[in-house]
Amino acid sequence: MAQTSIILRVELNHELVSFGDVAATISKAGGDITSIDVIRPGKDSSIRDITVDVAESEETQVVDALKLHDGIKLINVSDRTFLVHLGGKINMQPNVPIKNRDDLSRVYTPGVARVCTAIHENPRKAYSLTIKRNTVAVVTDGTAVLGLGDIGPHAAAPVMEGKAMLFKQLAGVDAFPICLDTKDTEEIIRTIKAISPIFGGINLEDISSPRCFEIETRLAEELDIPIFHDDQHGTAVVVIAGLLNALKVVGKRIENVRVVVNGIGAAGVSICKMLLAAGVTQLVPVDREGAIVRGGTYEYPMWQWLAEQPQVQGEPGTLKEVIVDADVFIGVSRGGLLNGDDVQKMKPDSIVFAMANPNPEIAPDEAIPHVRVFATGRSDYPNQINNVLVFPGIFRGALDCRARRINEPMKLAAARAIASVVTESELNEQYIIPSIFNEKVVTKVRHAIIEAAILTGVARRIPPDFR
């Protein structure tokens, strides 16, 4: 259940109500008080700010309960999440101050003309003389935002700003949100190509399937900077990282397990591709109409590609049918598709990654008694499978070696790097994936990306720490 945090400013009439009455009212309505600030003390009355954690569905109940209580005047309700977003979450700051005419002449006209000329004569100097070497565009058309769907470019902006914050805080990468007011594939490709000169990389975000496949493929072919659709590849990388460690926990080898992947959209296709690259020999991709089978004929090009892979199983069936005797279930679809009886039919020491948000494919309380390792995309259960573990380090490495692209070996190297952050002594059923705040993650992923880029010939620069 989605949680939120609100700040309630209340005035209490001490003749009619005590703070204990307030706390009891909030608790009974479903809220959990996390902090109290006295704004104006007084003998007869006082004003306090009360911070309350509450399920989004119960926020109105808490507010209404206080309004109806004698002796409590509700002055204001503030949502802490909305407060964080006031005015946007990012801004731009200069690297050097402009204090006098001499400073101005160096950063702008006439001095800047010499720098422009140098770049004109040698375009590669843009990497050393502009922000290009450390700047990523986070681009969306707002058609597949989180679990909200097609909400448009304006409403998508807070997500893109948040991503830019994570780029900066976790990896020191300057990222800027670009929200395009078009759903036309050709216009999106043309626009990104047109703005690409100032950016060292492009992070595609929340673009609906199947258009996202063509957009990424075309841009990767037509631009010489790394293009990364995080909904596809970020999810796939962290899934593989978690799976590698989960298999260690249960004592199984990746080439021996039967893996069911449910939801063959952008993320599902990329997960399937990485599973095959990692060594899976028994793969069962499943979508709404059931299993995608080897030798079948399908309208979607990516489904057809899967049907042509020898590792894909040939038996048809619904999700509930094909999950029988599976070792691993990976869900990137929608909530409530499975129950405890379904996962109980999997092989012993089973692994379930139920990553639909906000409600997983199977409720954690139903799954956990029957599986050995359980993971979700949520932060309120162990083993959160989160893209934030991936994209900061991948772009940090790609920018530092000026990679032309991000290829499959680089993604697999990133997955192994993330998995390696969890040491053998730490590894257990409740801890297969590191925290997004573990500082080793970006460092290890960066190193793995640069090493793989050099080995595969897409690096244009060898950083000093690799020489």
Salt bridges, closest charged atoms under 4 A:
GLU11 OE2 - ARG40 NH2 3.57
ASP49 OD1 - ARG9 NE 2.75
ASP102 OD2 - ARG106 NE 3.29
ASP141 OD2 - ARG211 NH2 2.64
ASP150 OD2 - LYS183 NZ 2.55
GLU161 OE1 - LYS89 NZ 3.96
ASP174 OD1 - LYS168 NZ 2.74
GLU186 OE2 - ARG218 NH1 2.90
GLU205 OE1 - LYS163 NZ 2.52
GLU214 OE2 - ARG218 NH1 3.20
GLU216 OE2 - HIS233 NE2 2.77
GLU222 OE1 - LYS193 NZ 2.70
GLU222 OE2 - ARG218 NE 2.78
ASP224 OD2 - ARG460 NH1 3.18
ASP230 OD2 - LYS163 NZ 2.39
ASP231 OD2 - HIS229 NE2 3.18
GLU255 OE2 - ARG253 NE 2.59
ASP287 OD2 - ARG288 NH1 3.92
ASP327 OD1 - LYS252 NZ 2.77
ASP327 OD2 - LYS347 NZ 3.98
ASP342 OD2 - LYS320 NZ 2.48
ASP349 OD1 - ARG372 NH1 3.08
ASP380 OD2 - ARG378 NH2 2.52
ASP400 OD1 - ARG396 NH2 2.89
ASP400 OD2 - ARG446 NE 2.73
GLU408 OE2 - LYS411 NZ 2.65
GLU424 OE2 - LYS248 NZ 3.72
GLU429 OE2 - ARG372 NE 2.70
ASP465 OD2 - ARG446 NH1 2.89
